[in-house]
Amino acid sequence: MKRKTEKSSLVRLVDDDLDLLEGLTYMLEEEGWKVRTYPNAESFLELDDSDTPGCIVLDYIMPRITGVELQQMLEKRGFKQPVLFLTAHADLDMAISVFRKGAENLLKKPVDPDEFLEAIQKAVERDRRQRENKQSAGRYAALSEREREVIRLVSEGLMNNQIAERLGLSERTVESHRFHAYQKIGVSTAKELKKFLEEVN
């Protein structure tokens, strides 16, 4: 059964095993994922784009630049997508090491198809949430201090006249602040506002 995929998301596979790349690509594309493959770390660094959402799957052991070394380089270059590792030699020390460095998952080769697809789904979903939260934080930062006060009280269930009394403003002024705040953050209802504030707090 096909899983839900994010149309704008890209799964990057970086591995020097070309047969594995071909097999994983076929599996992912059958599930509706967009995939891009790289046979080594150098080609990934040269060709990939840090702005494209999705996730990155790295072979733990590769010639010249290892997966862990590439992960550290990506962090310095501003890649924020979740990183998953594949390895034929997983052990506890390795798992502790990659998770401490921020890896999303560590999967052992030969990878179980269902486990792999589930891990990809979770990683891409986390990337989506992180990007949405970042966008929400940017919109929230554009509000004036008064607009933030007003929408905070709206989220607590207060009516415009109650907010006006609480802040010592006219009801018309409160309505104006509320209207402009809603426009800036892209919400139209109190329910949407509450969800937005949960994302930024």
C-alpha positions, 0 to 999 in steps of 0.5 A, spaced: 500 500 500 502 506 497 504 511 503 502 519 503 508 522 500 510 530 500 510 532 492 515 537 494 520 533 498 526 529 495 529 523 498 537 523 496 541 517 496 548 517 497 552 510 497 557 507 493 553 501 492 550 502 485 546 496 485 543 498 492 542 505 489 538 502 483 534 498 488 532 503 493 530 508 487 525 503 484 522 502 491 521 509 493 519 511 486 514 506 486 511 509 493 511 516 489 517 519 492 522 523 488 529 521 488 536 523 487 542 519 487 549 520 488 555 515 488 559 519 493 559 525 498 563 529 493 558 529 487 552 530 493 556 536 495 557 539 488 550 538 485 545 538 491 541 544 494 540 545 501 533 549 500 530 543 497 525 539 502 526 532 504 531 527 507 538 525 506 540 517 506 547 516 507 552 510 507 555 510 513 562 507 510 564 510 503 571 512 500 574 518 501 569 522 505 565 517 510 557 518 511 559 521 518 564 526 515 559 528 510 553 529 515 558 534 519 560 538 512 552 538 511 551 541 517 556 547 516 553 548 509 546 549 512 543 543 510 537 542 515 534 536 512 533 529 517 539 524 515 538 517 515 544 512 515 545 505 512 550 500 514 552 493 514 555 493 520 551 497 525 553 496 533 551 500 539 557 505 539 556 506 532 548 508 533 550 512 539 555 516 535 550 518 529 544 519 534 549 524 538 550 528 531 543 529 530 541 523 525 534 521 524 535 514 524 540 508 523 538 502 518 542 496 517 543 493 510 540 489 507 534 494 509 527 491 510 523 495 505 517 497 510 522 499 515 526 503 510 519 506 507 516 508 514 523 511 516 523 516 510 516 518 511 517 520 518 524 524 516 520 527 511 514 529 515 519 532 521 522 536 515 516 539 513 514 540 520 521 544 522 520 548 515 513 550 517 515 552 524 520 556 521 516 560 517 511 561 522 516 564 527 518 569 521 511 571 521 510 572 528 516 576 528 513 581 524 507 582 528 508 589 533 508 588 540 501 590 541 498 585 535 502 580 539 498 582 546 491 582 542 492 575 539 494 572 545 488 574 549 484 572 543 487 565 543 485 565 551 478 566 548 477 573 550 472 578 546 474 584 542 470 588 547 474 584 553 481 585 550 479 593 549 478 593 556 484 589 559 489 593 554 485 600 555 484 601 548 478 602 544 474 596 541 475 599 534 483 599 535 483 592 538 479 590 531 484 593 527 490 590 531 486 583 530 485 584 523 492 586 521 495 581 525 491 575 522 493 578 515 500 578 517 500 571 520 495 568 515 490 565 519 482 567 519 479 564 525 481 563 532 482 556 531 487 557 526 490 562 531 491 557 536 494 552 532 499 558 529 501 560 536 502 553 538 507 552 533 511 558 535 511 557 542 
